[in-house]
């Protein structure tokens, strides 16, 4: 028995001619590709913005206004990612017969490698993003950092792909959608496939966007968060999951406010006796859900001034949380100086529940939810 030769293998590989569906063609691929490029572009830009909200670079100061900005950008990020899933599947279906064509030269091989990178990065981004929405992390790496790094790889590969295929894309978009199709073939037409994927993408958005868009909540049956929860607000991480234990319920609890090495302490009763402010502010999480609520507490600015600090300083926040990330957060000076940034004691007119951050938590306009630190133990003014 002889081993198969390269020629034998090439003869057994399928060719584009072996795939006879009349729905395939550059005319369909280009149109789906444009829609996919738009959703990827929105997803990439809003994703970069989200990362900047976590750690604002010096050249891009991000402040508390508009208060709803992160809610909008992160909602668009998740919605555009969901819309891209059926578009990517149809795009891959429309072109996969060409994947069986062996490269003819080095340039052709490099082009195919770039397509491989683009496909792999796109699938990773959409799959990991979808798992993040449901908060399931079957991996050990940091989702946020890895998602950001692969996003740059994906967008770079996409730009290379567009540059290489631009003449083909331009010709395909200028041609009628049904060009070159035989009228006696069976199966769906390109137009029906295009309408189908458009409907699937729109339906996916409609069934999930309610976690961000309030008036869609009743029909978004696949939305992971419906906006409801204890005290009218969903909970991502409970006190038990955060390892807070009994520390938050300790009657001897005191909040520490440190300024220039000197620490002032406040019991919860003393915090409640200070002038209180009430503001309606949103909680917006990286998973895409958001909801506004009525928060009451002490302005962080007032608290820092009371302890002898400069309200235009950066404040480091420490939580009683012992498990998981974001046990500490940094509150930029623009947020500290805004009276809407609260050390909240009440939520929707009720004392904070333990899972919502009792005895006190941070709430600030235009901040990612994970940076709205719960179970606050210490505020320290950075010199």
N, C-alpha and C positions, 0 to 999 in steps of 0.2 A: 504494500500500500504506500503510494507516494504522498508526500506532503503537498498541500495546495500551494501553488505559486501565486505571485502577486496578480498575475493575469487572471487566474482562477477566481481570486477574491473580488477583483474588479468586475468580473462578469456577473457575480452574484449580488453585487451592490445594486440597490434600486436606483433608478434615474428619475428625473423630474417627469419624464414622459410616462412613467408607470403610475402616476397619480393623475387620474382623469377627471377629478371633480371640476365642474365648470365654474364653481364659486371661487377657485383660486386664481390669482393673477396679480400683477403689480398694481393694477388699478385699485383693487380692494386693499392690498397691503399698504399702499401709500396713504389711503384715506384713514385706515385704522391707525397707521403709524403717526399721522398728524394728531389725532385725538390722544393717542398714548403719549406723544411728546408734550402736549399741553398739560396733561395730568401729571406727568413726571416733573415738568418744569415747576408747576405750582407746588407739588409735594417737596421738591428739592429746596426751593426758595423759602417756603414756610418752615421747613425742617432746619435750615441754616439759621433762620431767625430764632427758632426755639432754642437752639444751642447757644446763641448769643444771649438769650434771656437768662440762661443758667449762669453764664460767665461772660458778662458784657466786656468787650474789648475797650481799651481806653479811647480809641478813635470813634467809638459808637456808643455814647452814653444813652442808656435806656432808662427812662423815668417812669413815674406812675401814671402818666397821661398818654393816650386815653385809657381809662380804667379797664375797658373791655378788650383791649388790643390782643392780649395773649389768648383770650377766649376765642377771638375770631381767627387768628393765624393758626392756632393749633387745631381748631375745628376744621379749617380748610385743609390742613395737612392730612388729617385722618380721612376726611371725605374724599379728597383727590386720590389718596392711596387706595381706598376701597373701589373707587370708580375705575382705577387702572387695572384691577385684577382681571375682569372679563376681557378688557381690551388687550392685555398682554397674552392671554390664552388664545384669542382669535388671531392675533398677530403671529404667534409662533405656529399655529395651525396653518396659516396661509403660506408660510415660507419654509416649513421644515422639509419639503421635498428637495429643496436646493442644498440642504445640509449634506446630502449624499454625493454632491459633486466634489471630486478631489481637487485640491489646489493645483493650478497649472504652473505657478512659479512662486518665487519668494514673496513678492508683493501680494499675490493672491492668498498665500498662506498667512501672512501677517494680518490681512483683512479678516480672514476667517477666525483667527485667534482673537481679534478685537471683538468680533461678534459673539464668540464664546464667553469672553469676559463680560460683555454687556448682558447677555442672557442670564449668566450665573449671578451677577450682581443684582439684576432686576428681580429675579426670583427670590434671592435672599432678602432683599429689602422689603418686598411685599409680604413674604411669609413671616419674617421676624416682626414686622410691624403689626401684622394681624394677631400674632401671638401676644404681643405687648398689650394690645387693646384688651385682651381677656386676662392679662396678667399671668400668663403661663410662660415660664422661662426654663425650657429643658436644656440649658447650657450653663457653662461656668463663666463665660466672658461677660464684660460689662455691655449691656444692651446699648446704652446711650452712646458710648464712645465708638463701639463697633458699627452701629447704625450710621453714625456720622461719617466714619472713615469710608465705609463701603458706598455711601451716597456720593462721595467725590469720585470714587472709581466708576460708578454707574454713569454719572453725568458726563465724565470725561470720555468714556467709551461711547456714549450716545452722541456726543458732539463729533467724534471721529467718524462714527457710522454715517451721520447726516452729511458730513463733508464729502465722504467717499461716494455716497449714493445720491448726492444732490441732483445730478443730471437725470438719473433714473426716476427719482421722486418727482421732479418737475414735469417730465414727460407723462408720467402715470397720472398725475393730478389733472393734467390738461386733456387727457383722453376720456371719452365716455366710460362710465363704470362697467358697462356690459361689452366693451370692445373685445372683439376676437372670440366671442363665445359662439359655439354651434347651437342652433335652435333645436336640434333634435336630441340634445343631451338631457339626461335626467338629473334630479337633485336640485338643491336650492341655487338660486342665482346669487351673484355677488351683492346685488341690491338687498335681497332678503337677508343675507348674512350680515350686511352692514346695519340694517334696521334692527336685526335681532341683537347684535352686540351692543348697539346704542340703548335698546330697551333694557337689556340685562344690566348694563352699567348704571343707567338711571334708576332702575328698581333696587339695585344694591345700595345706592346712596339713599333712596327714599326709606328703605327698611332699616337703616342704621343711623342716619343723620340726626334723629331726634334726640340723641344724647348730647348734642350741641345746640340744635335749633329747637327751642321750646315748643313751637306750634306743630312740630312733626312728631312729638313724643307719643301720641296715641296710635300712630300708624307705624312707627319704627319698632316693629316687634323683635328685630334682631339687634337693637341697640343694647350694648352691654350694661349701660347705666340708664335708667329711665328718669333720673333726676329726683327720685324719691329716696327716703331714708329717715333714720332717726332725726328728730328735730327739723325735718324737711330738707335734709341734705344727705347725699350718699356718703359712705365711708369707704376709703380705699384700704387703710391699715388700722386695725383695731389696737387698743392698748395692749392686749395680750400678745398680738403678733409683733408689736414693737418692743416687747420686753419691759414695759413700764412697771408692771407689777403693782405693788401697793404704794410705791413712792409718791405717785400722784395724789393718792387719797390720804396721805399722812397729814393729820391736823397740824403738825409742826412745820408744814411746808413754808418756805420763804423764797421769794424771788430775789436773786442777787443782781444788782446793777453796779458794775465796776467802771469807775472813771479815774484815769491816771493812777491806778494802783489802789485806790480807795473804794471799798465796797459798801453800798447802802442796801439794806434788806427791807423787803416789804412782805408782810403776811397777806393772805388773800383778802382778809377783811380790810386791811389798810388799802389795798388796791381798789376794792369796791367803794371805799370812802372817798377816793380821789374823784375829781371832776370826770364824768363819763361822756363819751361821744358815741353817736350811733350813725352808721353809714350802711347803705346797701351796696355790697361788693360781691363780685363773682369768685367762685372757686373754679379754676380751669386746670384740668390735669392733662398730662402728656398723652394719656390714653384716648383723649378726644372728648371726654364728657365735661360738661360745665353746668353750673347753676348759680344764680344769684341768691343771696340771703341777707338778712338784716343782722348786723354785728354791732355789739355794744361793748365798750371797754375803755381803757386808758390810752390816749394818744401816746405813741412811743416818743414823739418829740417832747411832750409834756413830762414824761417820765425821765428822760435823759436830762432835761433842764433841771428837774427837781433834784436829781442826784449830782448836779453841778457840772454836767457835761455840755459840750457844744452840739446843738441839734443838727449841725451841718457836718457831722462826722459819720464814718462807717461804723456800724454796730454788728458785732459778732454775736450770734444767737446759739445757745446750747440747750439741748433738749434732755429730758430724762430718758429718752429712748435708748435702749441698749442693743437692739437687734436691727440690722439693716442699714442701708445708706441714708444720707441726709440727716444724721444726728445733729449736725451743726449746719448753719447757713450764715451767709453774709448779707446784711441789709445795706445797700448803697446809700450814700448821704441824701440823694434826691428823694428816696423813699422815707428815710428817717425824718426829713424836714416836712413831710406832707402829713397834715393832721388826720388824713383818712387812714394812715397806717396805724393799726391798733394792736395793743396787747389785749386781745378780746377775752371777755369774761362771760358774755352771754351770746346766744345764737337764737335768732327769731324770738326774742323776748323771754327765753328760758336760760337758766344757768347751763353753761357748757356741759354736755355729757362727757363721761370719761373717754369714750372713743372719739369724740370730737376735740379732745385736747385739754380737758380739765386738769389742772386748775386754771390755766391760761395758755393762750396760743397767739401766734402772729397771724394777722390778716392784713394784706396790703393790696392796693389796686395794681393791675397789670403785672402779676407775678405768677409763675408756674405753681401748681398746687403743692408739689413736693417741697417748695421753698416757703410755704406758709406753715412754718414750724409749729408742731403741736407739743404739749406738755413742756412748756418753756421753763427752764430752771435758772438761766443766767443770761444777762445782757452785758456785753462788754464793749465800751467805746474804744475804737482803735485810734491810737494817737498818730 
